Amino acid sequence: MASTTILVTGASSGIGAALAKVYATRATNLVLWGRDAERLAQTARVCRNLGSAVQTLQFDLRNIGEIAGHIRNFDAEWPIDIAILNAGLGGAASVDHAAECAERSSDVATVNFTASVVGANAVAECMATRGRGHIVLMGSVADTVPLPMAPTYSGSKAGLKMFAESLAIRLEHHGIRVTIVSPGFVDTAMSRQVHAPKPFMISAEDAAAIVKRRLEKRGRRIVLPWPYGILTIAFRWLPGPFRRTVLRAMPRG
Ligand SMILES: NC(=O)c1ccc[n+]([C@@H]2O[C@H](COP(=O)([O-])OP(=O)(O)OC[C@H]3O[C@@H](n4cnc5c(N)ncnc54)[C@H](OP(=O)(O)O)[C@@H]3O)[C@@H](O)[C@H]2O)c1
């Protein structure tokens, strides 16, 4: 049986680790990227035990200039069929400051937006030579709801959503699909830093299973869990003044 090669960034934790495990079978080669060596090795170990061939890369995505080269090198050895650009950085501002920490906002924008965009463009060129592939970008419901507690996070995810929609149209003639995944709360290290109600929160394992199932159905935008699909549509339809009233009631940090 031919193997499917899947790249997952942010595979050392949370949703990325759960996605790697849910795709780990004898029919898949996994290319797993992460920053924390020990947690990345742990995900790789579980995936190998489930039958996958696994290569890992311990890499800080803020080294933007190296991303395309790493993608091309892995693709030359194991042509990538599905690229899940999942790595991300949360960023809640402190209530004690007017805005966000400038240095932190640079990291959030770089990891969430720039690294994913560079990775997607690099892997798209490789996939285009084969006339097939699937690029999956990890957004958030914050791509639709501008969170006052995390403006850079919301902006980076909204930018990614727009990028995904543009890229999807551009690449359809090359046989490449592009999907944006927009989760609500998922129980991971990132969401555990949020000290506010987390309605409809699901586990990373449930999130990964939903994403895999919906990707197989060729979804272009996957909002999960399902109540957030309804909430984001309702939010978009709210008149501007009501929308701002809802946003003002949200926590600032
Ligand atoms: N959890 C939620 O409620 C939620 C909701 C909406 C969207 N999301 C999105 O889902 C994705 C995964 O987040 P998560 O919830 O699974 O959070 P997580 O458990 O904190 O995992 C984040 C992953 O991104 C990696 N990462 C962060 N900064 C990096 C950097 N500079 N270089 C390389 N890798 C880096 C982390 O690597 P290390 O751990 O090795 O540093 C980790 O593997 C993110 O894009 C996030 O925005 C999450």
The ligand as an SDF file (V2000), in Angstrom:
LIG
                    3D

 48 52  0  0  0  0  0  0  0  0999 V2000
   -6.2650   25.4050   22.3840 N   0  0  0  0  0  0  0  0  0  0  0  0
   -7.1950   26.1880   21.9110 C   0  0  0  0  0  0  0  0  0  0  0  0
   -8.2080   26.4860   22.5940 O   0  0  0  0  0  0  0  0  0  0  0  0
   -7.0800   26.7450   20.5070 C   0  0  0  0  0  0  0  0  0  0  0  0
   -8.1670   27.4450   19.9930 C   0  0  0  0  0  0  0  0  0  0  0  0
   -8.0890   27.9600   18.7160 C   0  0  0  0  0  0  0  0  0  0  0  0
   -6.9500   27.7500   17.9530 C   0  0  0  0  0  0  0  0  0  0  0  0
   -5.8890   27.0570   18.4660 N   0  0  0  0  0  0  0  0  0  0  0  0
   -4.7090   26.8990   17.6150 C   0  0  0  0  0  0  0  0  0  0  0  0
   -4.3030   25.5560   17.5860 O   0  0  0  0  0  0  0  0  0  0  0  0
   -2.8920   25.4840   17.3310 C   0  0  0  0  0  0  0  0  0  0  0  0
   -2.2420   24.5480   18.3310 C   0  0  0  0  0  0  0  0  0  0  0  0
   -2.3520   25.1130   19.6290 O   0  0  0  0  0  0  0  0  0  0  0  0
   -2.5450   24.2270   20.9400 P   0  0  0  0  0  0  0  0  0  0  0  0
   -3.8060   24.6240   21.5710 O   0  0  0  0  0  0  0  0  0  0  0  0
   -2.2830   22.7840   20.6240 O   0  0  0  0  0  0  0  0  0  0  0  0
   -1.3830   24.8530   21.8410 O   0  0  0  0  0  0  0  0  0  0  0  0
   -0.0660   24.2320   22.4940 P   0  0  0  0  0  0  0  0  0  0  0  0
   -0.3990   22.9780   23.2120 O   0  0  0  0  0  0  0  0  0  0  0  0
    0.5600   25.3380   23.2290 O   0  0  0  0  0  0  0  0  0  0  0  0
    0.8220   23.8570   21.2170 O   0  0  0  0  0  0  0  0  0  0  0  0
    1.4010   24.8430   20.4040 C   0  0  0  0  0  0  0  0  0  0  0  0
    2.4200   24.1920   19.4950 C   0  0  0  0  0  0  0  0  0  0  0  0
    3.0490   25.2150   18.6930 O   0  0  0  0  0  0  0  0  0  0  0  0
    4.4650   25.0870   18.8420 C   0  0  0  0  0  0  0  0  0  0  0  0
    5.1580   26.3790   18.7800 N   0  0  0  0  0  0  0  0  0  0  0  0
    4.8640   27.5240   19.4410 C   0  0  0  0  0  0  0  0  0  0  0  0
    5.8030   28.4490   19.1910 N   0  0  0  0  0  0  0  0  0  0  0  0
    6.7190   27.8710   18.3590 C   0  0  0  0  0  0  0  0  0  0  0  0
    7.9150   28.3100   17.7520 C   0  0  0  0  0  0  0  0  0  0  0  0
    8.4080   29.5400   17.9370 N   0  0  0  0  0  0  0  0  0  0  0  0
    8.5980   27.4460   16.9520 N   0  0  0  0  0  0  0  0  0  0  0  0
    8.1350   26.1990   16.7540 C   0  0  0  0  0  0  0  0  0  0  0  0
    7.0040   25.7180   17.2970 N   0  0  0  0  0  0  0  0  0  0  0  0
    6.3070   26.5490   18.0910 C   0  0  0  0  0  0  0  0  0  0  0  0
    4.6660   24.5090   20.2190 C   0  0  0  0  0  0  0  0  0  0  0  0
    5.9460   23.9280   20.2900 O   0  0  0  0  0  0  0  0  0  0  0  0
    6.6990   23.6860   21.7350 P   0  0  0  0  0  0  0  0  0  0  0  0
    5.6270   23.2700   22.6940 O   0  0  0  0  0  0  0  0  0  0  0  0
    7.6470   22.5990   21.4010 O   0  0  0  0  0  0  0  0  0  0  0  0
    7.3220   24.9930   22.0870 O   0  0  0  0  0  0  0  0  0  0  0  0
    3.5400   23.4930   20.2900 C   0  0  0  0  0  0  0  0  0  0  0  0
    3.8900   22.3040   19.6460 O   0  0  0  0  0  0  0  0  0  0  0  0
   -2.3770   26.9230   17.4080 C   0  0  0  0  0  0  0  0  0  0  0  0
   -2.2210   27.4530   16.1100 O   0  0  0  0  0  0  0  0  0  0  0  0
   -3.4990   27.6570   18.1250 C   0  0  0  0  0  0  0  0  0  0  0  0
   -3.5450   29.0270   17.8170 O   0  0  0  0  0  0  0  0  0  0  0  0
   -5.9330   26.5560   19.7310 C   0  0  0  0  0  0  0  0  0  0  0  0
  1  2  1  0
  2  3  2  0
  2  4  1  0
  4  5  1  0
  4 48  2  0
  5  6  2  0
  6  7  1  0
  7  8  2  0
  8  9  1  0
  8 48  1  0
  9 10  1  0
  9 46  1  0
 10 11  1  0
 11 12  1  0
 11 44  1  0
 12 13  1  0
 13 14  1  0
 14 15  2  0
 14 16  1  0
 14 17  1  0
 17 18  1  0
 18 19  2  0
 18 20  1  0
 18 21  1  0
 21 22  1  0
 22 23  1  0
 23 24  1  0
 23 42  1  0
 24 25  1  0
 25 26  1  0
 25 36  1  0
 26 27  1  0
 26 35  1  0
 27 28  2  0
 28 29  1  0
 29 30  1  0
 29 35  2  0
 30 31  1  0
 30 32  2  0
 32 33  1  0
 33 34  2  0
 34 35  1  0
 36 37  1  0
 36 42  1  0
 37 38  1  0
 38 39  2  0
 38 40  1  0
 38 41  1  0
 42 43  1  0
 44 45  1  0
 44 46  1  0
 46 47  1  0
M  CHG  2   8   1  16  -1
M  END
$$$$
